[in-house]
Amino acid sequence: MKIISWNVNGVRAVERKGELENILSTPNLDFLFIQEIKSKPENLSEIEEKYSKDWIISWHSAENQAMQEQEFSFAELRISKI
């Protein structure tokens, strides 16, 4: 079993650069945990659509009441092999 944990400081930027696709092509990868994704759930729909055939995608929120009107950070995106 291969597990990767990655602190990205913004998941949409690594997706635009192709880095997410590269890491998901790691041989024998079972789980990818991505921290500091800095995105709202509705902004993750493109990533979900692109990878949902081969991967189960879920996230854990780090919502903060003080940041409700601003873009808030989701602490973790979990991607696991189907």
N, C-alpha and C positions, 0 to 999 in steps of 0.2 A: 504494500500500500504506500502511495506517495502523497504527501501532504505539503502544500506550500502556503506560507503566510507572507503577505506582502503589504507594506505600508506605502500607499500610492500618492497621498496628498492630492486627490482629485481623480476619480475613475474615468470621467469623460475625456480628460486629457490623454490618459494612457490608451484609451480606446481609439481616439483620433490618430494617435501615433502608431497604432498597430501592435502595441506592446501587450495588450490583453490577449489578442489572438495568438501571439507568439507564445506566451506562457501557457495558454490553454492547449497548445499543441505539444507540450512537454510529454515525452513518452511515459506511459503508465501513471499519469496524474489521476488521482482519485478525488482530492479535495483541494480547493483554492479558497483561502480566507483573505479577504482584502480589507484593510483598515483605512480609516480616514478618507472615505470615498467622496465626501463633501457634495452630496447630491440629494435632491428630493426624489421620492419614489417615482413620480411621474416623469422624471428625467432619465430614468433607467429603462424605459420601455424599449428603446432601440437595442440596448444590450440584451434584454430579455428575448426579444424577437430573434436576434441574430444567433444566439447560443442555446435557445431552449430545446432544440432538437436533440442535442447531445448532453446537455447539462441541466441540473436542477438549480435554480437561482433563488436565493432568499436573502433577506437582510435583517439587521437588527438596528433599531433606531436609537439615536442619542439625542432625542428631542429636548429642547430647552425652552421653557416658557418665555424667557426674555428675548429669544431669537425668533419668535413665531412669525414676525413679519419679514424677516430676512431669510435668506437661504440658510438652512441649517445642515449640520453634518450628520450623516448616518454613519455610525461607528464601524459597521462591518457589512460586507457583502460576502455571502457564502455561496460557493459554486461547487456542486458535487456531481460526479459522473452518474448518469442514469443507469 
